[in-house]
Each structure stands twice: as structure tokens, then as C-alpha cells.
Amino acid sequence: MVPYHWQYLPLLMQILVAVLLAAGIIVASWFVGRHRNTKVKLDPYECGIEAVGDARSRFSVRFYLVAVLFILFDVEAVFMMPWAIIYRKLPAITGHRLFGFWEMLVYLGFVAVGLYYIVRKGILDWSLDKADL
């Protein structure tokens, strides 16, 4: 009979091999690779344009708002995909014929209210300069 802790030996060996392989690759690249740090190589590269000014300048809050809105609506699309896939099986799962339909309609209603608020607030309108956002 093998002691309980010895059953983890293959897992520990796999972790050890992975760590040693990763360390070996990093050390080998250090010895094999060329290290010539020139001024051109150390300059930040941004779309082929020479860097001018400070990189820590402030961005408009609209960039962050659009990013958050993109994530929000992307997550909503992720919630709609499984519903669309199992839509025909929902009556057997829920016991009611239109329960899944009305639930998704309520969900889309919340999404529509959120989108209406975003449009009314002018968050997606970049032509206006709003300081109160």
C-alpha cells in the first residue's frame, strides 16, 4: 500500500520539470542572445512615430468610459449566446413554454435602458467637449 502523500509524486515531478525547463530556456536565451543596447533600440516605438513629449500625459475620461462600455456589452453578448443555443430546450428545463423568452426580454430591456442612458448622456459623442464627465 502506497502512503497517501506519495500519490502526489507524479504531480510534483511534472511541476519540477516545468519550472526547470522554463528556467533553462531563460538562461539559454541569455547566453545565446545578442545584447547590444543602442539608443535606437532603447527608444520607445509607437506606430513608427518619433516619441515627443511626456509619456505620462493625461487622457480624456472618455477613453476609459468607452473601454468599460465595450466590456459591459461584450459580457452581455456572452450571456446571450448560451440562451440562444438552448432556447428550444428551455420549456423542458423551466416547465413553462415562454419563461426563457420573457426572461431574455427583461434582460434586453435592462440593456436597452442602459444604452439609452449612455446615448442621452452623450458619452459616445466625441464631437462635444464635455468637462463634466
N, C-alpha and C positions, 0 to 999 in steps of 0.2 A: 504494500500500500504506500503510495507516494504522499508525503505531507502536503497539506493544503497550499502552503506558500510556494512550493516547488512548481505548482501548476502555472505560476506567472513567469517562470524562467524563459519560455519562448518569447513572450511579450517584451521582457526586459532585454533579451538579446536583440530583438528587432529594433528597439529604441536605441540601444547602444550602437548598432551597425549604422542606423540612420544618422546619428549625431557624429560618429567618426567619419562617415562618408561626406557629410556636409563640411565638417572641419577640414578634411583632406582636400576637398575641392577648393575651398577658400585659400588654404595655404599654398596649394599648387598654382593657383592663379596669381598669387602674389610673387612667386618665384619665376613663373613663365612670362607673365605680362610685362609690357614696357611701361615705365613710369617716367614720362617726360612731361612735366607740368610747365607749359609755356603760358604766356599771357593770354594768347588767343584761346587756348584750351580751357583756361580757368574763367573766362568771361561767360556770364550767363547768356544763353541763347533763347531768344523769344521770336519766333516766326521770321527769322532772317533779318530782323531789325536791330540795329545797334541800341544797346540799353542807354537811356537818357534819364537822368533824374533819380530820385529815391524809389526803391522798390517797395517801401512801406507806406506808400500814399494811401489815402482813404478811398474806399469805393462807395458808391451810392448804395443805400439800403435796398434798392430795387433788385440788385443782383442776388441778394440773399432771399428776398421775397419770392423771386421767380424760381430760385432753386428749391425752396421749401414747397412752393405750389406744384412744381414738377414732381417732386417726391410724393406729395399728397395724392395727386391724380394718378400717378403711376401705381401706388398702393391700391387705389380704388379699382383700377383695371385688373389688378391681381386678384381682388376679391370677386370680381365679376366672372372671371374665366371658369373657376370650378362650378359656379352656379350654372353657367351656360352649358357646361358639359353634362351635368347630372339633372338638368331641368326636366327631362321626360320621366326620370325615376323619382322625382320629388313626391308625387301623390302616394307612392308606396311607402316612402320614408316617413312623411308627415301625417298621413292619414286623411289629408284634405286635398282636394283637387287643385285649388288655386292659392294655397297658402304660400308656396315659394314665389309665385308671381307677385303677390301683394307685398311680400317682404322685400323683394328686389325693387319694387316700385317705391316703397317708402325709402329705401336706401338711396335710390337715384334721386328722389325728392330732396333728401339732405344734400346730395352732391350738387343738384341744381341750385338750391338756395345758397350754398357756398360760392358757386360760380357767379351767381347773380350779385352777391355781395362784393366779390373781387372786381367785377366789371364796374359796378356802381362806385366803388371806392377809387377806381382809376389806377389800380396797381399795375395793370398790364399796358397802360398808355404811357409810353416813353416820351411822347412829344411834349408832355406837360412837365414843367419843373416844379415839383412839389417839395417844399421843405418840411411839411407837417407829417410826412410818412414816418 
